[in-house]
Amino acid sequence: MAPFPSFPGKQLGSQGHGRTQKLAVTDHCAHRPDYCAACGATLTEDAESQAYTAWDEIDIAPPVEGHIGLMFSVTRHTLLEVRCACGHVSRAMPWRAPPDAQWEKVELGEWRLVGPRLAGVIVLLALRMRLSRASIRELLREVFELTLSTGVIDETIREAGRASFPLEDALVADIVQAAQLHVDETSWSESGVLLWLWALVSTSTVLYLIGPRTREMLDNALQDGYTGILISDGYVVYRAWKNRLRCWPHLMRKLRGLAESSDGRVSGLGQEMEGLLKTLMAAIYAARIDPPPIALPERYAAEVKRLRHLCEVHQMDEHPALRSVVREFLHDWKVILRPLAEPLLPLSNNAAEQALRHWVISCYISHGTRSEEGSRAFALLASVIETCRRRGASAWQYLGTVIAAARKGLALPALPAIPAAA
């Protein structure tokens, strides 16, 4: 009979595990308390002190002029205890973020093995390069001879998400001020539960959200209201915004589906409607280069009238696909045809679709996220990475500065500046 009952996980009395790789220390950093915890007196440099504990931090060293590539540093952080004239011994303590209900299992603080710049690289490898934790571990070991456990890598990514959390307000502030905003959503799995990955895309900022496919998701993101032009597909949630545009390629694909129908009548109607929309689209593109002497709505009044007639005649059609498409046109008639009067307005929602494409592939590879915290971290980090890319900034270096500040409880650096040409 076993002397102790068996429980899942590490058994009572079993040997523990620690780091087996020993790295040469390249730098030292001593942390001293500034004031006596008992009397509040300033602790001078010559006061009696001794080290009581320490930790090593592995990081990517700052670049050296004339050298290319990455170099690693190992800094030994030593915590000192200092004796005051009053006799009390005060200890330096590493900063640690207070508990946060939204990040219940994610610690944020100074005492970390992985330095902030290395953490930024790990985040980039996981999200932008779509590498698994195991693949990142293999890459670091094979290329840099650095051994990190998959657990440490995963903790680093989730910690980076918590560190970046305050940036969400700055991202939202930029989004709601944009003149035009492309919006789209795609399915996302969170521990087997169907959710949706939303993308809100402006010229220089991208905000990702993971949650249900409801209007509340968009309302929460645009909490202060959005007065610019919203460009989207035909999903009903977007109809709450009056100042919006419809994506013509979405409509064109639906008309192409009708044109390819095995029903000859429906196919003929689809082909005619598709031809009319193609004519209007070509006119809009031509007007951007060489504005015609007659406004497009007047010049193409016959085509618009014919398209409207076909939609009205068949809104009660027995064919469900045809009936659905023409009703969609009628419901959003003014929104769909708005670019005819304002040719410079965008006709497609490609910006949002392209912003989602990378992460759709990521979801296929990883099968999504495993928890609410994981989804929150993923969306935040993806937002920061894509926003940096649009602003021509290094995502991993910026994330490194964010993580370094967050670990000390300092104010986070502002998002990279928007290029003057943007």
C-alpha positions in Angstrom: 0.0 0.0 0.0 1.3 3.5 -0.9 2.3 5.5 2.2 0.5 8.6 0.8 -2.7 9.0 -1.2 -2.0 9.7 -4.9 -3.1 13.0 -6.4 -2.8 14.5 -9.8 0.4 16.3 -10.5 3.6 16.3 -8.5 3.6 13.8 -5.7 4.5 14.5 -2.1 8.2 13.9 -1.6 9.2 13.8 -5.3 12.3 15.6 -6.4 11.9 19.2 -7.6 13.2 20.6 -10.9 15.2 23.7 -11.6 17.2 25.3 -14.4 20.0 22.9 -15.5 21.6 25.3 -17.9 24.2 27.5 -16.2 24.9 30.8 -17.9 27.8 33.2 -17.3 26.7 36.4 -15.6 27.6 39.4 -17.7 26.3 42.2 -15.5 25.2 42.9 -11.9 22.5 45.1 -10.5 22.1 45.7 -6.8 18.7 46.8 -5.4 18.8 48.8 -2.1 15.9 50.1 0.0 15.9 53.9 0.0 14.2 54.5 3.3 14.0 52.7 6.6 10.7 50.8 6.9 10.6 51.5 10.7 11.6 55.2 11.1 11.4 56.5 7.5 15.0 57.8 7.6 17.0 57.8 4.4 19.4 54.9 4.1 22.8 56.1 3.0 25.1 54.2 0.7 27.6 53.5 3.5 25.0 51.9 5.7 25.7 48.3 6.7 24.1 46.0 4.0 24.2 42.5 2.8 22.6 40.4 0.0 19.7 38.2 1.1 18.6 36.8 -2.3 19.0 37.3 -6.1 17.7 36.3 -9.5 19.2 36.2 -13.0 17.6 37.8 -15.9 18.4 36.7 -19.5 17.8 39.4 -22.1 18.8 40.6 -25.5 21.6 43.2 -25.1 21.3 46.6 -26.7 22.8 46.9 -30.2 26.4 47.7 -30.5 27.6 50.0 -33.3 29.3 48.0 -36.0 27.8 44.7 -35.0 24.8 42.9 -36.5 22.7 40.2 -35.0 21.5 39.6 -31.4 23.7 39.3 -28.4 22.4 38.0 -25.0 23.2 39.4 -21.5 22.7 37.7 -18.2 22.1 40.2 -15.4 22.2 39.1 -11.7 19.8 41.2 -9.7 20.8 41.2 -6.1 18.4 42.3 -3.3 20.0 43.9 -0.3 19.0 44.3 3.3 20.2 47.5 4.9 20.5 48.3 8.6 19.4 51.7 9.7 20.9 53.8 12.6 17.7 52.9 14.5 18.6 49.3 14.3 15.9 48.1 12.0 16.9 46.1 8.9 15.0 47.0 5.8 14.9 44.9 2.6 14.7 45.9 -1.0 11.7 44.2 -2.6 11.1 43.6 -6.3 8.0 45.4 -7.6 5.0 43.2 -8.2 1.7 44.2 -9.6 -1.3 43.8 -7.3 -3.9 41.1 -8.0 -6.2 41.8 -10.9 -9.4 39.9 -11.4 -9.1 40.1 -15.2 -5.6 38.5 -15.0 -6.1 36.2 -12.1 -3.4 33.7 -13.1 -0.9 36.1 -14.7 1.8 37.6 -12.6 3.5 40.9 -13.5 6.6 42.1 -11.8 10.4 42.6 -11.8 11.5 39.1 -10.7 11.5 37.4 -14.1 14.0 35.1 -15.8 13.1 36.4 -19.3 14.1 40.0 -19.8 11.8 42.5 -21.5 13.5 42.6 -24.9 13.7 38.8 -25.1 10.0 38.7 -24.1 9.2 41.0 -27.0 10.9 38.6 -29.4 9.1 35.6 -27.9 5.7 37.4 -28.4 6.6 38.2 -32.0 7.6 34.6 -32.7 4.4 33.3 -31.1 1.9 35.7 -32.8 3.4 37.1 -35.9 5.4 34.1 -36.9 2.7 31.7 -35.6 5.2 29.4 -33.8 4.0 27.1 -31.0 5.6 27.3 -27.6 7.5 24.1 -28.3 8.8 25.5 -31.6 9.9 28.7 -29.9 11.8 26.6 -27.4 13.4 24.6 -30.1 14.4 27.7 -32.1 16.0 29.4 -29.0 17.9 26.2 -28.2 19.1 25.5 -31.7 19.9 29.0 -32.9 20.9 30.8 -29.6 21.8 27.8 -27.3 19.3 29.1 -24.8 17.1 26.7 -23.0 13.7 27.9 -21.8 10.8 25.7 -20.8 7.5 25.9 -22.7 6.0 26.9 -19.3 8.3 30.0 -19.1 7.6 30.9 -22.7 3.8 30.7 -22.1 4.0 32.7 -18.9 6.1 35.3 -20.8 3.4 35.7 -23.5 0.6 36.0 -21.0 2.5 38.5 -18.9 3.1 40.6 -22.1 -0.6 40.6 -22.6 -1.2 41.9 -19.1 1.6 44.5 -19.4 0.0 45.8 -22.7 -3.5 46.0 -21.2 -3.5 49.8 -20.6 -2.7 50.3 -24.3 -6.2 49.2 -25.2 -7.6 52.6 -24.2 -5.0 54.4 -26.5 -5.9 52.0 -29.3 -9.6 52.7 -28.9 -9.0 56.5 -28.7 -7.2 56.3 -32.1 -9.9 54.1 -33.6 -12.8 56.4 -32.7 -11.1 59.4 -34.1 -10.5 57.8 -37.6 -12.3 59.3 -40.5 -12.9 55.8 -41.9 -13.1 52.6 -40.1 -13.1 49.1 -41.7 -14.7 46.4 -39.6 -15.0 42.6 -40.0 -15.2 39.5 -37.9 -14.4 35.8 -38.2 -15.0 32.8 -36.1 -12.6 32.0 -33.2 -12.3 29.1 -30.8 -11.7 29.5 -27.1 -11.3 26.2 -25.4 -13.8 24.7 -27.9 -16.4 27.5 -27.5 -17.3 29.4 -30.6 -16.4 33.1 -30.4 -15.5 35.7 -32.9 -12.4 37.7 -33.6 -13.2 41.3 -34.5 -10.9 43.6 -36.4 -11.4 47.4 -36.4 -9.0 48.9 -38.8 -8.1 52.5 -39.6 -5.2 53.8 -41.7 -2.7 53.6 -38.8 -4.3 51.6 -36.0 -5.7 48.1 -35.7 -7.8 46.9 -32.7 -8.7 43.2 -32.3 -11.3 41.9 -29.9 -12.4 38.3 -29.1 -15.9 37.8 -27.9 -19.5 37.0 -29.0 -20.9 38.1 -32.4 -23.2 40.8 -30.9 -23.7 44.5 -31.2 -22.5 44.9 -27.6 -19.0 44.0 -28.7 -18.9 46.9 -31.1 -20.7 49.2 -28.7 -18.1 48.5 -26.0 -15.2 49.1 -28.4 -16.7 52.3 -29.7 -17.9 53.4 -26.2 -17.5 57.1 -26.8 -19.4 56.8 -30.1 -18.1 56.8 -33.7 -19.0 59.6 -36.1 -16.7 58.6 -39.0 -17.6 56.3 -41.9 -18.0 52.6 -41.0 -17.1 50.2 -43.9 -18.4 46.7 -43.5 -20.2 43.7 -45.0 -24.0 43.2 -44.6 -24.0 41.8 -41.1 -27.0 43.1 -39.2 -25.0 44.5 -36.3 -23.4 47.2 -38.5 -26.8 48.6 -39.5 -27.0 50.5 -36.3 -24.4 53.0 -37.8 -26.1 55.3 -40.3 -22.9 56.8 -41.6 -21.5 53.7 -43.3 -20.6 52.0 -46.5 -21.2 48.5 -47.9 -18.4 46.3 -49.4 -19.2 46.0 -53.1 -17.0 42.8 -53.6 -19.2 41.1 -51.0 -22.3 42.0 -53.0 -20.6 41.0 -56.3 -19.8 37.6 -54.9 -23.4 37.1 -54.0 -24.5 38.1 -57.5 -21.9 35.8 -59.0 -23.5 33.0 -56.9 -26.9 33.8 -58.4 -25.4 34.0 -61.9 -23.9 30.5 -61.5 -27.3 29.0 -60.3 -28.5 25.9 -62.0 -31.9 27.6 -62.2 -31.9 29.3 -65.6 -34.2 32.1 -64.5 -32.2 32.9 -61.4 -29.0 32.7 -63.4 -30.2 35.2 -65.9 -31.3 37.7 -63.3 -28.0 37.3 -61.4 -26.0 37.9 -64.6 -28.0 41.1 -65.4 -27.6 42.5 -61.8 -23.9 41.6 -61.8 -23.5 43.4 -65.1 -25.2 46.5 -63.8 -23.1 46.6 -60.6 -19.9 46.1 -62.7 -20.9 49.0 -64.9 -21.4 51.3 -61.9 -18.2 50.1 -60.2 -16.2 50.8 -63.4 -17.7 54.3 -63.6 -16.7 55.0 -60.0 -13.1 53.9 -60.6 -12.9 56.0 -63.8 -14.4 59.1 -62.0 -11.5 58.9 -59.5 -9.0 59.5 -62.3 -11.0 61.7 -64.6 -14.2 63.2 -63.1 -16.9 63.3 -65.7 -18.8 66.5 -66.6 -22.1 65.0 -65.5 -22.5 63.6 -62.0 -22.6 59.8 -61.9 -26.1 59.4 -60.4 -27.5 61.4 -63.3 -25.3 59.8 -65.9 -26.1 56.3 -64.8 -29.7 56.9 -63.8 -31.0 54.2 -66.2 -28.7 51.5 -64.8 -29.7 52.4 -61.2 -33.3 52.5 -62.1 -33.1 49.0 -63.7 -31.2 47.6 -60.7 -33.8 49.0 -58.4 -36.6 47.6 -60.5 -35.2 44.1 -60.5 -34.8 44.2 -56.7 -38.4 45.4 -56.1 -39.9 42.9 -58.5 -38.2 39.9 -56.9 -38.3 40.8 -53.2 -41.0 38.2 -52.7 -39.5 35.7 -55.1 -39.9 32.0 -54.3 -36.2 31.4 -54.8 -34.6 31.9 -51.3 -31.2 33.0 -52.4 -32.5 35.5 -55.0 -35.1 36.8 -52.5 -32.4 37.3 -49.8 -30.0 39.2 -52.1 -32.5 41.6 -53.5 -33.9 42.3 -50.0 -30.4 43.1 -48.9 -30.0 45.5 -51.7 -33.3 47.2 -50.9 -32.5 47.5 -47.2 -29.1 49.1 -47.7 -29.9 50.9 -51.0 -28.7 54.3 -50.1 -25.7 53.0 -48.3 -24.7 50.7 -51.2 -25.0 53.4 -53.9 -23.5 56.2 -51.8 -20.1 56.0 -53.6 -21.8 56.8 -56.9 -22.3 60.3 -55.6 -19.0 60.3 -53.8 -16.6 58.4 -56.0 -13.6 58.8 -53.7 -15.2 56.7 -51.0 -13.8 53.1 -50.7 -15.8 50.4 -52.4 -14.4 47.4 -50.5 -13.7 46.2 -47.0 -10.4 44.7 -48.0 -8.4 46.4 -45.2 -10.4 44.6 -42.5 -10.3 41.2 -44.4 -6.5 41.5 -44.9 -6.0 42.4 -41.2 -7.9 39.2 -40.2 -6.3 36.8 -42.7 -3.0 36.2 -40.8 -4.9 35.5 -37.6 -7.4 33.2 -39.4 -4.4 31.0 -40.4 -3.1 31.2 -36.8 -6.4 29.9 -35.5 -6.3 27.0 -37.9 -2.8 26.1 -36.6 -3.3 26.6 -32.9 -7.1 25.9 -32.7 -7.6 29.2 -31.0 -7.0 30.1 -27.4 -7.6 28.1 -24.2 -9.0 30.6 -21.7 -10.5 34.1 -21.4 -7.1 35.4 -20.2 -5.5 33.8 -23.2 -8.0 35.4 -25.6 -7.5 38.8 -24.0 -3.7 38.6 -24.2 -3.9 37.4 -27.8 -6.2 40.2 -28.9 -4.1 42.9 -27.2 -0.8 41.7 -28.4 -2.1 41.2 -32.0 -3.4 44.8 -31.9 -0.1 46.2 -30.7 1.9 44.2 -33.3 -0.3 45.1 -36.2 -0.5 48.8 -35.2 3.3 48.9 -34.9 3.6 47.4 -38.4 1.3 50.0 -39.9 3.3 52.7 -38.3 6.6 51.4 -39.4 7.9 50.6 -35.9 9.6 47.5 -34.6 6.9 45.6 -32.7 9.3 43.5 -30.5 11.4 46.5 -29.5 8.3 48.5 -28.6 6.8 45.6 -26.7 10.1 45.3 -24.8 9.8 48.9 -23.6 6.2 48.3 -22.6 7.1 45.1 -20.6 10.1 46.8 -19.0 7.9 49.7 -17.7 5.0 47.5 -16.7 7.3 45.3 -14.6 8.3 48.3 -12.5 4.8 49.8 -12.2 5.8 52.8 -14.4 3.7 54.6 -17.0 3.8 52.8 -20.4 5.4 54.4 -23.4 3.1 55.9 -25.9 2.2 54.0 -29.0 4.7 54.6 -31.9 4.1 57.8 -33.7 2.0 57.8 -36.8 4.3 58.5 -39.8 3.8 62.0 -41.4 2.7 60.5 -44.7 0.0 58.3 -43.1 
